[in-house]
Amino acid sequence: MLVFLGIGYSIRHLTLEAIEYLRKADKVVIDRYTSLYEDDLSALAEYARGELVYASRKDLEGEGMNSLIEEARFKTIVLAVPGDPFIATTHDSLRVEAVKKGVEVKVVNSLSILTLIQSRLGLQAYRFGKTVTLVYPDFFKPYSTIETIYENLNRRLHTIVLLDLRLEREKAMTIPEAVEILLKLDDELENRLDNTLAIGVARLSWRDERVQADLLPRLVRYDFPPPPHSLVIVSNPLPVEMEGLKLICKLPN
Ligand SMILES: C[S@@+](CC[C@H](N)C(=O)[O-])C[C@H]1O[C@@H](n2cnc3c(N)ncnc32)[C@H](O)[C@@H]1O
């Protein structure tokens, strides 16, 4: 059996169901390339009966993917994924391949960054548009990201902007870097983000989390703890959301 197991963002987020499957596993494969985790991932060893190994992207794609699926034919293999396993990750093809090859698949859900952002910031969940990921503009400029932000703004919807993570190269985009990239693109296109409200979200749900709202260009002035970071671009907040921005997201007067 291949178990896709969400581990949330901290060892405190493990569900009873997650612990049950960690205990049953012959082997726990830890994805440590799709997100950062508050605790040292070796803390999972306390709950796991079987061997614990760390996987890079190549271990879960191509040949690596096929050998994992074959192993799961006869053993209980748990793939432990930060957040919720199928939200904004690259594990869908592994699941589809396993099902195609007749290997039993189980999904154990946990807290995702999308859920955390929507429920913690005081913005209404049904007022969010399409989520985007902002990547470093090294190979191409991420025009499609800013175009989606514009489309969401036109539809009076907020945008969650996840930020580039290249953990194998120890690179994680910060809020000030993201603001700079977005404002440069905006200068080339519609020039409308200077007066747009945004929320910088750093280490949400970690013990030292910081959430700060302000006009997008002003977010570079704040001292956020290290990544993981995200941004929320706010569109036409309702009065109750405006109260949330002031009280929960500390929007200055
Ligand atoms: C690929 S997504 C993670 C998806 C994960 N499967 C989930 O369900 O949450 C990784 C991105 O989420 C954001 N992120 C993750 N944890 C975060 C946190 N605690 N606070 C702020 N942003 C976070 C960052 O932008 C990071 O680059």
The ligand as a Tripos MOL2 file, in Angstrom:
@<TRIPOS>MOLECULE
LIG
   27    29     1     0     0
SMALL
NO_CHARGES

@<TRIPOS>ATOM
      1 C1          4.2710   23.8710   -2.4730 C.3       1 LIG1
      2 S1          3.5030   24.8410   -1.2560 S.3       1 LIG1
      3 C2          3.1150   23.6690   -0.0110 C.3       1 LIG1
      4 C3          1.9630   22.8480   -0.3390 C.3       1 LIG1
      5 C4          1.6090   21.8920    0.7870 C.3       1 LIG1
      6 N1          1.3770   20.5840    0.2230 N.3       1 LIG1
      7 C5          0.3790   22.3570    1.5500 C.2       1 LIG1
      8 O1         -0.6650   21.7130    1.4510 O.co2     1 LIG1
      9 O2          0.4680   23.3690    2.2700 O.co2     1 LIG1
     10 C6          4.8490   25.6020   -0.4980 C.3       1 LIG1
     11 C7          4.6500   27.1000   -0.3480 C.3       1 LIG1
     12 O3          3.6710   27.3630    0.6390 O.3       1 LIG1
     13 C8          4.0120   28.5340    1.3510 C.3       1 LIG1
     14 N2          4.1290   28.1810    2.7710 N.ar      1 LIG1
     15 C9          4.3250   26.9480    3.2760 C.ar      1 LIG1
     16 N3          4.3130   26.9970    4.6220 N.ar      1 LIG1
     17 C10         4.1030   28.2750    4.9700 C.ar      1 LIG1
     18 C11         3.9730   28.9510    6.2150 C.ar      1 LIG1
     19 N4          4.0230   28.2860    7.3710 N.pl3     1 LIG1
     20 N5          3.7750   30.2940    6.2010 N.ar      1 LIG1
     21 C12         3.7080   30.9600    5.0320 C.ar      1 LIG1
     22 N6          3.8030   30.3720    3.8330 N.ar      1 LIG1
     23 C13         4.0000   29.0560    3.7900 C.ar      1 LIG1
     24 C14         5.3240   29.0610    0.8090 C.3       1 LIG1
     25 O4          5.0330   30.0820   -0.1370 O.3       1 LIG1
     26 C15         5.8820   27.8150    0.1560 C.3       1 LIG1
     27 O5          6.7360   28.1320   -0.9090 O.3       1 LIG1
@<TRIPOS>BOND
     1     1     2 1
     2     2     3 1
     3     2    10 1
     4     3     4 1
     5     4     5 1
     6     5     6 1
     7     5     7 1
     8     7     8 2
     9     7     9 1
    10    10    11 1
    11    11    12 1
    12    11    26 1
    13    12    13 1
    14    13    14 1
    15    13    24 1
    16    14    15 ar
    17    14    23 ar
    18    15    16 ar
    19    16    17 ar
    20    17    18 ar
    21    17    23 ar
    22    18    19 1
    23    18    20 ar
    24    20    21 ar
    25    21    22 ar
    26    22    23 ar
    27    24    25 1
    28    24    26 1
    29    26    27 1
@<TRIPOS>SUBSTRUCTURE
     1 LIG1         1 GROUP 0 **** ****
